[in-house]
Amino acid sequence: MSKSLTKKIANDVEDTLEDVAHALKKAAENASEETEDAIAKAAKTVALAAERLAAEAKPRAKALAERAANEVREHPIASAAAAITAAAALISLLARANRKSA
C-alpha cells in the first residue's frame, strides 16, 4: 500500500513538473534573456523541491500504511464497516455523476 501511494505521489510530482516545464517554456519563448535565466533558475528550484517532497513522502506513506494496518488489526469490525460505508459513498457519487452526464 505504501509503495502504491509513494508511486502515485511521485507520478503526481512528475506530472506537475511537466506542466510547470511546459508553462515555463511557453513563457520563455517571448521573454528576454534575463527573464529566461530567472525562469530556468525557478524551474531548477521547483525540480529540487519536488525531489525532496518525493523523498519525504515515502517514509510518511509507509508510516501511515503501517498505522492503518495496525488499526485494522485492532478493530477489524469497525474497519470493515468503514470500508463498506466508503464504498457505498463512492458508488453513490459515481451514480450521481453518471446521471448528471446523461
C-alpha positions, 0 to 999 in steps of 0.5 A, spaced: 500 500 500 505 504 501 509 503 495 502 504 491 501 511 494 509 513 494 508 511 486 502 515 485 505 521 489 511 521 485 507 520 478 503 526 481 510 530 482 512 528 475 506 530 472 506 537 475 513 538 473 511 537 466 506 542 466 510 547 470 516 545 464 511 546 459 508 553 462 515 555 463 517 554 456 511 557 453 513 563 457 520 563 455 519 563 448 517 571 448 521 573 454 528 576 454 534 573 456 534 575 463 527 573 464 529 566 461 535 565 466 530 567 472 525 562 469 530 556 468 533 558 475 525 557 478 524 551 474 531 548 477 528 550 484 521 547 483 525 540 480 529 540 487 523 541 491 519 536 488 525 531 489 525 532 496 517 532 497 518 525 493 523 523 498 519 525 504 513 522 502 515 515 502 517 514 509 510 518 511 506 513 506 509 507 509 508 510 516 501 511 515 500 504 511 503 501 517 498 505 522 492 503 518 494 496 518 495 496 525 488 499 526 485 494 522 488 489 526 485 492 532 478 493 530 477 489 524 469 490 525 469 497 525 474 497 519 470 493 515 464 497 516 468 503 514 470 500 508 463 498 506 460 505 508 466 508 503 464 504 498 457 505 498 459 513 498 463 512 492 458 508 488 453 513 490 457 519 487 459 515 481 451 514 480 450 521 481 455 523 476 453 518 471 446 521 471 448 528 471 452 526 464 446 523 461 
